[in-house]
Amino acid sequence: MPTFSPRLLERYRELLPEKEDFDSFCRVSKTRFPKTLHVNTLKADVEWVKGRLTERGVSFTQPPHFEETFFLENVPSLLGGWWEVQAGFFHPQEFASQLPASVLHPLPGETVLDMAAAPGNKTIQLASGMKNTGKVLACEPNKERAKALRFMLGRAGVVNTAISLQDALTLPPSLQFDKILLDAPCSGEGLLRKKTQTLQSWSEKYVVHKAQLQTKLILKAADLLKVGGELVYSVCTLSPEECEGVLTTLGHEHPEMKMVPISLPGLKTRQGLSQFRNRTFSTGMERAHRLYPHDTNTQSFFLAKLVKGEAK
């Protein structure tokens, strides 16, 4: 069972000032989140997956408006060992982490950048939404993680994606994309329901370090995005420095990047913060979404969508 550091608890008391709200957050954060999967529509359809789960004797539910997502109950074994997963028909993926690619909603024929692609679940979602047409560039600078990414995409039948063994920060500005997904490396607070060891490395210094990297990445994304293009920014943390703080810096550097509303029907989310401690964030944060585990039974998560206008 995870044990929160006093400084982390202090931050969450500030984020959730009502005692009942805070206590509920702590209670749910110490439980495992549900087993969920996402259907790879390049290889399977939803009805076929329902049939396979029924044959396996697995009970399931589907969240309203997210028909390719399944919440599983009474799962007798690890999903990774199922032949359907090994064949790429569907893959285990936490529900909140399915949202960024869904919100970006790339269309067939578009040019898309996945700035931090490994392990590849979101890249598969992008390719399936594009029906394996257009072009996806998936960046992963780590050689071993890139190998795993290549394996995942091959298993899923993805053919419209090129893997670039490089940091997205080194991409030339001549490359321009219709849509960009930046599911950024973060402090990982949101993963504590799965990996309790994430708390061992947590510190406010680590949060600031990650926020600096995220800021570099999102500024690079703004440079690589076409006018009229769309960017989805997401992190599996609720630290304001990594969420609203990064978007505020982007707004100062690139005022042409405007946040737009996101529709997440059936999900209880909370809007972005207007301020935290001694920092006031830029306007428009009400269009961002914060997912708290006791609201959604997911990991902690933050996401926002932006559109690039003409620079003034």
BELURNOR-V855725 format. One record per backbone hydrogen bond with DSSP energy under -1.0 kcal/mol. CO is the residue of the C=O (numbers start at 0). NH is the residue of the N-H. If there is no record, write none. Layout:
BEGIN
co=CO nh=NH
co=CO nh=NH
END
This chain:
BEGIN
co=4 nh=8
co=5 nh=9
co=6 nh=10
co=7 nh=11
co=8 nh=12
co=9 nh=13
co=10 nh=14
co=11 nh=15
co=17 nh=21
co=18 nh=22
co=19 nh=23
co=20 nh=24
co=21 nh=25
co=22 nh=26
co=23 nh=27
co=24 nh=28
co=27 nh=30
co=34 nh=71
co=35 nh=92
co=36 nh=69
co=37 nh=90
co=38 nh=40
co=39 nh=42
co=39 nh=43
co=44 nh=48
co=45 nh=49
co=46 nh=50
co=47 nh=51
co=48 nh=52
co=49 nh=53
co=50 nh=54
co=51 nh=55
co=52 nh=57
co=53 nh=56
co=58 nh=72
co=60 nh=70
co=62 nh=65
co=65 nh=68
co=67 nh=38
co=69 nh=36
co=70 nh=60
co=77 nh=80
co=78 nh=81
co=81 nh=85
co=82 nh=86
co=83 nh=88
co=84 nh=87
co=88 nh=39
co=90 nh=37
co=94 nh=97
co=95 nh=98
co=97 nh=101
co=98 nh=102
co=99 nh=103
co=100 nh=104
co=106 nh=109
co=109 nh=134
co=110 nh=177
co=110 nh=178
co=111 nh=136
co=112 nh=180
co=113 nh=138
co=116 nh=119
co=119 nh=123
co=120 nh=124
co=121 nh=125
co=122 nh=126
co=123 nh=127
co=124 nh=128
co=125 nh=129
co=126 nh=131
co=127 nh=130
co=129 nh=132
co=134 nh=111
co=135 nh=161
co=136 nh=113
co=137 nh=163
co=138 nh=116
co=141 nh=145
co=142 nh=146
co=143 nh=147
co=144 nh=148
co=145 nh=149
co=146 nh=150
co=147 nh=151
co=148 nh=152
co=149 nh=153
co=150 nh=154
co=151 nh=155
co=152 nh=157
co=153 nh=156
co=159 nh=135
co=161 nh=137
co=163 nh=139
co=163 nh=165
co=166 nh=169
co=167 nh=170
co=171 nh=174
co=176 nh=225
co=177 nh=229
co=178 nh=112
co=179 nh=231
co=180 nh=114
co=181 nh=183
co=181 nh=233
co=187 nh=190
co=188 nh=191
co=190 nh=193
co=190 nh=194
co=194 nh=197
co=195 nh=198
co=196 nh=199
co=202 nh=206
co=203 nh=207
co=204 nh=208
co=205 nh=209
co=206 nh=210
co=207 nh=211
co=208 nh=212
co=209 nh=213
co=210 nh=214
co=211 nh=215
co=212 nh=216
co=213 nh=217
co=214 nh=218
co=215 nh=219
co=216 nh=220
co=217 nh=221
co=218 nh=222
co=219 nh=223
co=223 nh=176
co=225 nh=228
co=228 nh=307
co=229 nh=179
co=230 nh=305
co=231 nh=181
co=232 nh=303
co=233 nh=183
co=234 nh=236
co=234 nh=301
co=235 nh=189
co=238 nh=241
co=239 nh=244
co=242 nh=246
co=243 nh=247
co=244 nh=248
co=245 nh=249
co=246 nh=250
co=247 nh=251
co=248 nh=252
co=249 nh=253
co=253 nh=256
co=255 nh=308
co=257 nh=306
co=263 nh=266
co=269 nh=289
co=273 nh=280
co=275 nh=278
co=278 nh=275
co=283 nh=286
co=284 nh=271
co=284 nh=287
co=288 nh=302
co=289 nh=269
co=290 nh=300
co=291 nh=294
co=291 nh=295
co=292 nh=296
co=300 nh=290
co=301 nh=234
co=302 nh=288
co=303 nh=232
co=304 nh=259
co=305 nh=230
co=306 nh=257
co=307 nh=227
END
